[in-house]
């Protein structure tokens, strides 16, 4: 029985474990694996390059390590007092972010209204002056 068939009932496959391990180490680990693949057997390097492009690991502005670090925010440390403090701080930060986004929306709406009012005033002035000859 091979490793591939023995892993079928035990959770993530060995490919998923390798992908997770590389993601934990970020984009440089993916590039190193691709270069090693080209050195030892070029089709493996080519396959890794194609996978990195297809999965947006190559050209995305966010590295793989940043993607996996979000899951560590919700992970428990085992210290109940610290976990409660962390949860309260995260809730407060999310609330502040929501309030700030609402403020920016109101600011944009006010700017749009001011621009529209200016447009309407200019249009009213042009119509009061009468039609101009071409």
N, C-alpha and C positions, 0 to 999 in steps of 0.2 A: 504494500500500500504506500503510495507516495505522500509527500507532505501536503500536496494540494487536496487530495481526496480525504486525508485524515483530518483536515481543518474544517470540513464542510459543516459539521454540527457544533463547532466550538466557538462561534462568534466570528469576528472579522478574519478574513483570509490573510495569508502572508503578504499578499500584494497590498491590501489595505493597511496592514501594520507598517510596511515599508513606506507607503505614501504618508502615513501619519508621522512616522519618524522623520522623514525629510521635511514635512510641513513644520514640525516643531523646531527645526534648525534653520528654516527660512530659505530664501531664494539662492544663496550661495551653495547650500547643500544640493539643491536640484541641479545647479550648473556643474558642480563637481561630479555628481553622478552621471550627468550627460557626457562630460569630457572623458571620464573613465570608461563609459560605454563605448565611445568612439575609439579609445585606445585599445581596449581588449577585443571588441567585436563590433564593428561599425554599425550593423543593423540595430543593435541595442541602443547605441547613442542616437541614431536617427529616430528610433521609436520614442525615446525619451524627449527629444527635441519636439517631435510632432505632438506628444502628449502635453508638454509644457505650453505650446502655442494653443492647442485646442482648449485646455483648461484655464487659459488666461493667467498662468503662473509666470510666463515669460515677460509679458509687457504690462501687467497691471501695476498701478502705482503702490498698491498695498502688498507688502510681502506676505509670504505664507505664515511667518511667525506672528505677525499682527493679527491675522485671521484667527489663529488658534488661541491668542491671548485673551480674546473676548470671553471664551468659555471659562477661563480661569477667574474671571471677576465674580461669577456666581458660585464658585466652588467653596465649600466650607473649609475653614482652617482648623476646626475642632475646638476653638475657643469661643464659647457662646457669647461672651460680652463683646469680643471683637467683631464677631459675625453680625451681632445686632447693630453695633456702631457702623459697620460697613454698609449694611442694608439701609440704615437710616440716612447715611451720607449719600448713597447712590440715589435713593428716593428723592432727597432734597435737590441733588444736582439735576435729576431728570425734570423736576418741577421748575427749577430755575431755567433750564433749557427751553421748556415749553413756554414759560412766561416771556423769555427773550424772543422766541420765534413769533409769538403773538404780537409783541411790541414791534418787531420788524415788519410784520404784515400790516399793522395799523399805520406805521410810518410810510410804507409803500402806498397804501390806500390814500393817505392824506396827500402824498406827493401827486398821485394820479388825479385826485380831485382838484388840486390846485392847478395842475396843467390843463385839465379839461375846462375849468372855470376861466382860465386865461384865454384859451382858445375861443370859448363862447363870447367873452368880452371883445376880443379882437374881431370876431365875426360880426357882432352887433355894431361895432364902430364902423366897419366897412359898409354895412347895409345902411347906416344912418347917413353916411357921406354921399350916398347915391351911387348909381352905376358909373363906372369910369369908362371913358372911351378908349378903344383899343388903338 
